[in-house]
């Protein structure tokens, strides 16, 4: 709600309109000298009428009802008005073209005027109603939408077609070229501007539908929602995974936008563990993660369009994750890898061959992939540690964010594992991707050796410990960087399958747990025994000896 200074000598008006752009335009028009007696002292939405009644006592309440844009709100408002018939207020309605409400049972409505009418007609209606008279202005009430829309509608349609073509050209340009992260962000910003312009034109474009009060009050519009439910693409839009390119919302309101915002904020490693992407420049980390997110989104759309049931998803998960990994690896490396006499790999063939090994060794260990795909496509609840997290609930969104970000980060680590194994000595790769202080052959070798020690520690200690504790170590993004997070969930099946040194580690942990209480009890018993010996036996003995010495000294002194 916005406030404007008023004057008691003028016609004070509170304007209620759900369209802030129209309200702003009307206020500006009424500021001219010929309309100085009209003073809008406050503005708000139709839903705020009850609240504003206790705050203001204007001469008139000017209420704009656009049944074309806000049918539900108009219906709710008209049903509420009869409850105010006993109050001393005067309401003037500003109606959309073709809408004729039944107001005979609403005494507080003193008049109405159509938005298509000239501004002088509106001011005339306000001045008459402010004197306490009723005035219903039917100017432009019977104008057919086709006459109103004739020129403006054509211009809007031409503009929309040009914007759609420009967006398509940008998509083709991005897909057909190897662009830097800065270029990608620039073109996506350009797409956001075009989409905003498209939305504004759509709002200004005249609606070709006309309404009557009987059809409107008896209607229950649900066809659009039914069409969305039957359209698989519309369900993807609900969760923020549209079929377009990388588009970051100005106000992140879903997991997709929120993750992109955090990626652009910081990717500092705050886990306490060495990560494969630590060798990358900050901008290259962002680029890799954005490619993975986009590829995940594309593969998710393709999977959704197949209309696969939840029971059949498990058969597609391995292929889905491998496709995301190999397509992302090829897209990322193709921007920087150039064959040379010393390193003449065929990038596509090498990546496809490596994909199977990466999947068997790394990707298969990433938890909850099937759960998150089922959640995002079929909107099934997440069940973690016997707790149910419903789709689109606050707890469900938080858990989805953690699980999905952990998958994306682990995919990025596996891409870097491939690069460090196959291209660690490629000069072009090192110069373009690695940090300045880590691109020498010695530093790269040290980094790879440190990773080997990390893998051993994870394999022989950290992973068996997590399995035995029924928990998963997850990576999550924050605005400060990458953090570590623990999720508890039963892992009995994994516990029964581990062998060798990891199995021995679990036995040692169990042995430690079983003996710890007995050892503590033994420590307490031994401690009490030592205290008794030192105080009651040795201490008293030393005391008696000292007493005897003192007595001997006393007798000597007397003699």
Secondary structure, 3 states (H helix, E strand, C coil): CEECCCCCCCEEEEEECCCHHHHHHHHHHCCCHHHCCEEEEEEECHHHHHHHHCCCCCCEEEEEECCCCCHHHHHHHHHHHHHHCCCCCCEEEEECCCCCCCCCCCCCEEEEEECCCCHHHHHHHHHHHHCCCCEECCCCCCCCHHHHHHHHHHHHHHHHHHHHHHHHHHHHHHHCCCCCHHHHHHHHHHHHHHHHHHHHHHHHCCCCCCCCHHHHHCCCCCHHHHHHHHCHHHHHHHCCCCCCCCCCCCCCCCHHHHHHHHHHHCCCECCCCCCHHHHECHHHHHHHHHHHHHHHHHHHHHHHHCCCCHHHHCCCHHHHHHHHHHHHHHHHHHCCCCCECCECCCHHHHHHHHHHHHHHHCHHHCCCHHHHHHHHHHCCCEEECCEEECCCCHHHHHHHHHHHHHHHHHHHHHHHHHHHHHCCCCHHHHHHHECHHHCCHHHHHHHHHHHHHHHHHHHHHHHHHHHHCCEEEEEEEECCEEEEEEEECCCHHHHHHCCHHHHHHHHHHHHHHHHHHHHHHHHHHHHHHHHHHHHHHHHHHHHHHHHHHHHHHHHHHHC
